[in-house]
């Protein structure tokens, strides 16, 4: 059974997600549909890219990932398919897939050209569904698109090393359900530029001088129970491999989180100074 994952900014209040699944099943009744997220902030391509990058590897190779964020076809955004690391990604060429292609060179990319083969009343979503089902059935990419060599790049939120090499600047790209703040500073890049030097993550409050291996490592003393460390700030590299700043065992609705207590919001700068 072929897997098609869904990542959209549709939310769950309206009919869009249910209708999308209905369209897929009408086209390919044997498809196994998995929701990754439907709560992407509207038109937030950076957030969508992070969610896809953090989740795709949990699925078997050959999985088709349909990304319905800022998907309207226009003069700036073509519809594309990218075969990458033995997975298929269907999206608008709006930068969503560029964060993936920075890590591993795509195996193949095509710009979708089947729009005129569909009914006149077909919408962008119908195009994505048709392509997703075609690929899930084992169809070839050349049948639904023309091969391309490059896609639109998003560079404004990439982590950057200062000219003197003494500081690394990143940005907040995602805030999760717990209010933890995820940056675009990857563990790989950090290790590469840090070269074993001491460092400080600069915050409005007291700086963080150690990136922990996991959340519970905040409990540095055997004299105190883990509960006594609740509310302390910390930094880790999360499962997706990106620097995350958190409040240990935070509850955003009751006591606050890294987002609210540290005043860190989407696109805010994060500086790591090497000392």
N, C-alpha and C positions, 0 to 999 in steps of 0.2 A: 504494500500500500504506500503510495507516494505522499510525502508530507509537504504541505503548503503552510508557511507561517504568515501571520498578519501583524503588522506594526502600523498603526495609524494615529491620527490626532482627532478621531471621530468622537471619542467619549462613548459612554454607554447609555446616555439618556435618549438619544434619537434612534431612528431605525437603521442607520447606515451600516453598522456592523452586522446586524442580522441579515440585511439585504445583500451585503457582500458575500456572506457565507452561502446564502441561497443561490446567488449567481454562480459561485464556484461549484456547488453540488449539482446544479442544473447542467453545467458544462461537463463535469467529471464526478460522477456519483461516488467513485471509489476513493476520492481524495481524503486524506486525513488532515483536518484543519486545526492548527494550533495557534492560539492567541499569544503573542509576546507582550504587546501593550497597545491599548487604545487611548491612553492618557498622555500621549506626547503633547506638550504645549503647542497650541495651534501654530502651524507653519514653522516650527522650530526644528530646522534641519540638523543643527549641531546635536541637539538632544536625541533626535532620531538616530543619528549616526552612532552616537555612544551606545544607545540601547541595543542596536543591531550588532555592533562590534563586541559587546559584552555577552551576548546571548547565542550568537549563531553556532559557535563551536559545540554547544550542548546537543546539537541535532546531528543526525547521520549525514554523511556526505551525500550529495545529490539532492538535498532539501532545497525547495524553492521558497525564497523569502520575498513576499509582496510588501512593499513599503508605500503606504498611502499618506504621505505627508507632503504638502505643497506639490501635488502631483499634476496640476492642470498643465496641459500642453500649450505652450505659447512660443513666441519668437525667441525667448531666452532659455526655455526649458524643454528639451526634447525628452521623449520617453526612451529609456535605455535598459538593456539587460547586461549584467556583468557576471561572467563565470569567474569565481575567485575562490581559491583554496577548495576546489571541488564542490562549491555551493553556487546557487544561482540567486541573483539579487535583481529585482525589478523595481525601478524607481524613476522619478524624473531626474534629469541631469541638472540638479540644483546644488550639488556639493555634498549630498548625503553620503555618496559612495567614495568620496575622495579620501576620507579618513582611513578607510580600509585599504585603499590602493597605495597609501603611503607606506604600509607595512609589508605587503606582499604584492608583487606584480600580478595583475589580472591574467588569467589564462586566455580570456577572450571577452570582447565587448562589442555590442551591436546597438545601433539606434533602431528602434522599433518602426517598422514601415507598413503595418497591416491595417492602419486606420481606415483606408478606403475599401477594405474588404468586408468591413462590418456594416450593419444596417445604418441608415442615415441618422437614426435617433440614438445611436450608441454614444456613450459618454466615456470620459477618460478611464473610469473604473472598469468599464466593459473591456477596454483594451488590455488593461492589466490582468483581468481575470482570464481572458482568452490566452494570453501569453503564459500565465502561470500554469494553466491546465495543460497547455501544449508541452511545456517543459517537464511537468510532473508525469506526463505520459511517456516521456523519453524522447520527445521531439527535438530536432536540431535547431540551434540558434539562427543559422543562416536562413531558415524558412520564414522567420518572423522579423528579421532585421538585417541591416547592412553593417558590415564590420567597420569599426572605428578604432583609432589608436589612442585617443585621449578623451578625458572627461573634464568637466568643470572642477577646478580646485578651490577649496576654501583654505585660505592662508592666514586670515586675520586673527584666528584663535589658536595658532600653533605656539607651543612653548618656544621661547627664544633665549639663548645664552647671550649675556652682555658681551660687548666687544672686549672688555678686559678679562672676561672669563670668570669673574668673581660673583656673579649673581645669575640666577635663572628665573625668568618671568613666564608664568603661565596664567591661565584664566579658569574661572569656574564654568564648567560646561553642563553640569547636571546637579540637581538637588533631589535626593531620593525620599522615599516615604518616611524615613526616620529623621529627615532634616539634615542628613549627612551631606557634605559638600564635596563633589567630585571635580577634580581639575584635569586639565589636559597634559599634565606632566607625567610622562610614563616612567615606570621603574627602569626600563632599559635605557632611556635617555638620561635619567638622573644619574645612574651608575656611570654612564659613559662620560659625563661632564664633571661629576663630583670628584672622580679619581681618588676616592678615599678621604677627601678633606672633611673636616668638621663643618657643620652647617647650622643655620637657623631658618625656620619658616617664619617669616615676618607677619605678625598679626596686629590688629589694633590693640589687643590686650597683650598679655605676656607671650613672647615668642615660644615656638615649639622647637626643641633642640634634638629630638630623637624621633625617627620614624619607626614605629613598632612593627613587629611581625604579624600581630593580630590584636583585636580589641582587648582581650583579657590580659594581655601583657602589660596593661596599665597598672595592674596590681603587682607592684614591684617588691612589696614586702610581705613576708609570711606572717607578720605580726597583726595584720589587719585583714578582715574578710573582704572579699571582692566588692560587696555591697557598699563599703565605705568609700570606694573610688567613683561611685556614680556621680555624674555631673562634671567630671574632669575632662578637659579637652585633650585630644590625641590626634595623631596622624598615622596612617598606614598606607600601604599600597594594596588596593582592593583586588578582588578576584579577576577583574578585567585588566589589571596591571597599571592602574592610574592612581596618583596620589589623592587620598581622601582625608578630609579633615572632619572630625566627628566629636560629639560629646558622648562620653561613655554611658551607655544605656539611657539615651535621651528619649523623651516622650514629647514630641512637638506640641501636642494639644494640651499638655498639663504643665510641664516645666521648661519647655523650650528645647532648642537644638543648636547645632553649629550654624545653621542658617539664621536663626533669630538671635541667639545669644552672642554670637561672634560678629553679627552684621555682615555675613557673607552671602552675596546674591549672584544670580546668573550674570556672567561676563565680568565679574569683579576680578581684578588682578591679584595674583598670588606670587609673592617674591620669596625665593630661597637664596639666602646669602651664604657664601662660602667664607669661612673665617680661619 
